[in-house]
Structures are given as C-alpha cells and as structure tokens.
Amino acid sequence: MKAAVIVFPGSNCDRDCAVGVERATGATVEMIWHAEPQLPKGLDLIVLPGGFSYGDYLRCGAMAAQSPVMKAVVAAANDGVPTLGICNGFQILCEARLLPGALLRNEKLKYICKPVDLEIVNGNTRFTAAFGERRTARMTIGNGEGNFFAGEDLLNRLEGEGQVVFRYANENPNGSARNIAGIINQQGNVLGMMPHPDRAFEAELGSADGAVLFRSVLG
C-alpha cells in the first residue's frame, strides 16, 4: 500500500499523519511538497494534514488550494483515489471544491483543542467500514475555524445522501451546523473531517480510533 501526505508551508501535522498511517497500516508514505506539480503513481491514499497553511492568511485553506500540487490532487480525487483532509486539510478540500460547504470561525471565536466524542453517522464508507458495528469514536480537535457551514438545502442533501460521516456526539464545540464533524463527497472517496485521526492512532495517545480509520481506507 502506498500513501502520500501533502506538505504545505505552515503544515504542522504532516509527520503525525505519516507516522499514524505507517503504524496503523504498514503502508509506505511519501511526503510531497506543495510546489510539486505531480503526485507519485499508484497511490492508495492522499492525506491533506492539519496545520496553518500559509499562516491562515486570507482565509483558512484558500491559498493552499491554489498550490501547484492541488491540480494533481483534484485530478486524482476525481479519478477515485481516496483522499482525506484533516482539520486544515478539510478547509483546503472545501476551498478546492472537492467538498461542499465552508469552515468558519468557531462560534465562540476561540481556538479549541481537546478530545471529543464522535457519532459515526455513516459506517458504510471506505473510511469507516473497519469500525464494524461501532457507532462511536473518540479523537482530538484543534482548530479556530472548525465551524462547518452550509445552507439548509445543502445540509438536507448531505444528510439525505449519507454524506455526513461524523457528528459531534455530546457537545458542539465549534458551532457546526447540525453538529457535523466530517463529510464525504458523493463519489465516496473524499473525506473531510475536523477531528484528528493522526492524534488518535495508539492507546497511549488516549484513543486508537484514528488507526481504525486508516486501516479502513487502506484495508
């Protein structure tokens, strides 16, 4: 199995993602600098990591979405390559129009970093199948702009078509519409989520549920 982690100026979870994927699945992981115009061939997973790409100037993920590598990422995603955006990566996926909606400032205008309980809303995706009958997971959030926003018509469509994958279970830490923590595209191969599976891939980190997600997509 072969995965790539895209590294933007300001990424700070790129190594976490690489180690998490390697330890959870045994896959070979390549770190790809944002200025590269092409991706390696034969990828089984592309990861856009968390962090503060371009210092979050202009709008979170907006500048990273214009990086040269993103043309290759969009092309690969459109060809069906599993693509995972975590935190800032989720913001980049929305800015690149690979996912609908937008991530706004947290409702209380504060940066939030803490473990959260998640409801697995759709356990039949390629990112969640390994959870089996489980419908809960625990991971960590760390964001200042994790407030998922979409219009009512779009929210109804996301719900109706099974594109809501994760929902905050016991609280809504950042004010996201309908407690949404992660969504998938209509084709089912692009997932964006604010919680960090890369900070929850071993029990010593407080949860190993992120490893289940990695094993699911690369299983």
N, C-alpha and C positions, 0 to 999 in steps of 0.2 A: 504494500500500500504506500502511496506517495501523497504528501500534503505540502502545501505552500502557505507560509504566513507572510502577508504583505506588511512591509515596514515603512511607515510614513515619518517625516520629521515631527517629533513630538509623541510618537507611539511609546507607551511605557509598559504594555502588557504583551509585547510581541514574544519575548522569551518565555513568559509564563505560558502562552498558548503553545509554543513549540514543545516545551517540556511536558505539558499536560497531554498533548496528542501523542507524543512519543511514549510516555509511560503508560498511558491508558490503552494504546493500540499496538505499539511496536512499529508504527509507520515511520518511514523516512520523511523528515521535514526539512524543507528548504526555506531560507529567509530571503524574500525578494524585495529589493529596494524599490521605492515608489517610482523612480525615474526609469526603470526598465520598461522597454516597450513591449516585451513579450513575456509569457509565462512558460515554464517547463512543460513539455508534453506529457500526457498520460497522468494528469493529476486526478486524485480521487477526492480531494477536498481543498478548498481555498478558504483561508481564515483572514478576516479583517479584524485586527485586535483592538482592544481598548487603548485609551490614552487621550492625548490632547493634540491631535494632528494640526500642524500649523498654529499651535497655541490657541486653538479655538477662535482665532480671529475671524471676522466677518460673520460666520455662522458655523456652528459645530459641523464638521464634515464637508462643508461646502467647497473649501479649497482642495481638500484631499480627493474629492470626487472628480476634480479636473486633472489629477496627476496622470502622467503618461500610461502607467500600468493599468489604470482603470478601464481603458478601452479593451485591453485584453481580458480583464476580469469580467466586464459586461458581456463580451463575446463568449467567454467560457461558460458563464452562468446561463446565457441564452441557449447554449448548446447542451445544457443539462448537468454541468459539473456542480456537485454540491458546494454551496458557498455559505459560509457562516460569518455574520457580522456581530461582534460582541461590543456592547456599550458604544464607544465612538465608532466602531465598525458598523453598528446598526444605523447610526446617524449618517454615515457615508453611503450605506446602501439606499437609504431614503433619498439622499441628495443626488445619487446616481440614477434614481428612478427604477432601481431594481426591486424596491418595495414601496408601497404606498404610504401616505401619512407623513408626519413630521414629528421630531422630538423638540419640545420647547423647554424653557426654563422650568425647574422644579416649582411646584405650586407655592412652596414657602420660600422660594428664592435662596435656598441654602444647598450646599454640597452635602450629599448623604452617602455615607459609607458604613454598611452594616450587613449582617446576614439577613436573608428574607426567606420566608416560606412561599413556595410556588404551587399553584394548581396546574397540573398537566392537563390542559383542556383537550388537546388532540394527541392521543398516544399512538396514532397510526401513521405518523410521518417518518421519513427516513432518519430524522434526528431524534425521535423519541421512542421508536419501536422497541429498543432494548430495555426500556423501563417495564415492559410487560403489562401486567395488570395494575401497576402502581400509578397513582394519580396525584402524587405529591413529590416535591423535590425541595432541596434546600441549597441555596447558593448565596453569593455575596453581591451586593450592588455597590457602585462607587461612581456617582455621577452628579453633575449640577444641572444637566439638561436631559433628563430622562422621562420627561412628561409627554407620553405619546398622545398625539392629537390627530383626529380625523373627523370629517363631517359625519353626520348621522347616517346618511345613505351609504357611505363607505364603511362605517362601523357595522351596519347591518349586513352588508355584503361579506365583510370579513368573518363575521360570526356565522352567517348562513352557509358559507362555503368552506367552513372548517379551517380558516387561515389563522385564527387565534390559537397559538400553540401553548403559550404560558400566560398565567394570570397571577397577580399578587394575591395570596390566599388570605392572610389575616389582617392586612393593612394595605393602604395605597400610599407608599412612601413619597411618591413624587407627583401625585395628582393625575396619573394617566387615565385617559378615557376608558371606562369600563374595566379598570384595574389591569389593563393589558400590559404584559411584560415582554411578550415576544410574538412575532407574527411570521408567517411563511408566504411565499408567493403562490400564485395559482398553479404553477407547474410543480410545486412541492420540493424544489431543490435549493431555494434561497431562504435562509432563516436569519432574522434579525432579532436580537434579544438584549435587554439592558443588564440582566444578571450575568455574572461571570462564571462560566463553567471552568475557566482556566484558574480560578481561585478556589475550586472545589473538586479537585481530582484525586485527593487522597484523604483518608480519615484524619490524618494529622492536621489538615487544614480546616477541620470542622465538619467537612462533608466530602464524600466521594461521588456525589451525584453528577458532577460535571464529567467524570470519567465515563459514566453510563451514556451520556450524550455523545461523547467522542466515539465510544465503541459502537453506538447505534449507527452513526453515519459511515463509519469505516468497517463495519462488521460484514 
